[in-house]
Every structure is written in structure tokens, then in C-alpha cells.
């Protein structure tokens, strides 16, 4: 699953446009990744110009931000 690092996100929207399952959604103060839609394709990680998205395993899921 992908997680958005809120402090690093510049709000460019590249990940929103790239995500094939529309798992990334804008929320107040940043973005969120819907775990039920994220397939782990890594397209968001590859497109993010500021490396604000990282991939985590099931053990690291503390939230969806």
C-alpha cells in the first residue's frame, strides 16, 4: 500500500492523475490513499516529483496518510 507523506507533498496532483484505481484522494490538509483501492502498482511513487509517497507493508499501516 502507498502512503503519502503529508509534509513532503506539494499538492501538484501528479499522483491523482496517474493512479489507475483512483485510490489517491484529496482531503483537508493533503491527500489520502484508500487502502481498499490501492493495488500497489507503484505508479504514484514513480511519478511523484518530491518523493512524498512511499510503499508500506501490512505491518507498517498505521493510517492512510
C-alpha positions in Angstrom: 0.0 0.0 0.0 1.2 3.5 -0.7 1.3 6.2 2.0 1.5 10.0 1.3 4.0 11.8 3.5 1.9 14.9 4.1 4.7 17.3 4.9 6.6 16.5 1.7 3.6 16.6 -0.6 3.5 19.8 -2.7 0.0 19.2 -4.0 0.9 19.0 -7.7 -1.7 16.3 -8.3 0.5 14.1 -10.4 -0.3 11.0 -8.4 -4.1 11.8 -8.6 -3.9 11.7 -12.4 -1.6 8.7 -12.5 -3.4 6.3 -10.2 -5.3 3.8 -12.3 -7.6 2.8 -9.5 -8.3 6.4 -8.2 -7.0 5.3 -4.8 -5.5 8.7 -4.0 -8.0 11.4 -3.0 -7.6 15.0 -1.8 -8.6 15.6 1.8 -8.3 18.7 4.0 -4.6 19.3 4.5 -3.3 16.9 1.9 -4.0 13.6 0.3 -5.1 10.2 1.4 -4.7 6.7 -0.1 -7.7 4.4 0.1 -6.3 1.0 1.1 -9.3 -0.8 -0.4 -8.4 0.6 -3.8 -4.6 0.6 -3.8 -3.2 -2.3 -5.8 0.5 -1.4 -5.1 1.3 -0.7 -8.7 3.8 2.0 -7.7 2.8 4.4 -10.5 2.3 7.1 -7.9 5.7 6.5 -6.4 7.4 6.8 -9.8 5.5 10.0 -10.8 5.9 12.0 -7.6 8.4 14.7 -8.2 9.2 15.2 -4.5 9.2 11.6 -3.3 6.3 12.2 -0.9 4.9 8.7 -1.5 6.3 5.6 0.0 5.1 2.0 -0.1 4.5 0.1 3.1 3.7 -3.5 4.0 0.8 -4.6 6.1 2.9 -4.3 9.3 3.5 -0.6 8.8 0.0 0.6 8.1 -0.7 3.0 10.9 -3.1 5.1 8.8 -3.8 6.2 5.3 -1.7 9.3 5.1 
